[in-house]
Amino acid sequence: MTGAGKTQPAAAVMESGDYRVGIDLGGTKIAAGLVDIQSGAMTHFRRRPTLVSEGPAAIIRDVAEIAAEIIALAKAEGRFPLSVGIAVPELVDLEGRVCSDWNFSIETIGADVEKLLGIPTMADSDVRAAAHAEARFGTGRSHQSFVYVSLGTGISYSLVINGRPWSGANGFAIHFASSELALPKEDDTGLTIANAEDFASGKGMQRCFARRAGEPLEDGVRTLEVMSSKGDPLSTRILDEAAEVTGRLLAQMINMIDPEAVVLGGGLGCSTGRYREKLEQHMRENIWAKHCQSIPLKLAALGEGAGVVGAALAKPPGNRRQTIKVGA
């Protein structure tokens, strides 16, 4: 009741909580929602296509529009978001600047959206955002250290230590399969140069199929699992080769970092068919230390929501630089 004896409308009653808007900006879709960052609960989930062909201005406009819609719905319920976080499939430095343009050129998207909305807005790399969400609310909660690996259209990773993704000296610690590798050819005539991501990612697998079959996959990589289960030798070969490449890469990462667990996210990472089975086989076979060959290999718990929740957890630029404490 109010002092005047009137009942206040339910929509105007302010709820306690720490609410943020999280936006997962992908190469094909924008996913967004209102996140209670104390519990990880997400409401007002929205999804729309990413209009890459229309250019950066259209993407920024759509991100701002979907955020504004969620903010308006939240305020109508008495929940007032404190900030907007945007997870992007690019390099993002410690100041929140997007420093690559593999998918689109949106260097100042955080500042641009903030100007449109009038609310603090931060950007972060999508894999780091998803890892943060899994550390706080998902599969990584029970581990002091784990590696979150996103396997989908591309391949990326984030090392999590004591609940925080390790950003690196510049914010770029997300790559492990993007650089070209060189190995001697069997006939000693030179080196074979190859990029694992171009071959073993979802996009790479689709390209391999199109090149070898002379026609594109009808429904993306998922089609490979279906065709393989029906005995198609080409689909089986592509799945097996990509799984072996990725499994060996994961083993190398485990050999280098020695984490408590590996958490797989992304469309490929969360698959449960032949690809996942062969990936785990090759990963365990190529781990050097026998003690580590039984390392837990887990699936991300938050699914599509990981990027949205993780984006909402994005820290302001001034709070991103990390240090390693040695000793007591």
Beta strands, then each sheet from edge to edge (+ up, - down):
strand 1: 19-25
strand 2: 29-36
strand 3: 41-49
strand 4: 84-88
strand 5: 121-125
strand 6: 145-151
strand 7: 155-161
strand 8: 164-165
strand 9: 180-184
strand 10: 191-195
strand 11: 261-265
strand 12: 297-299
sheet 1: 3+ 2- 1+ 4+ 5+
sheet 2: 8+ 7- 6+ 11+ 12+
sheet 3: 9+ 10-
end
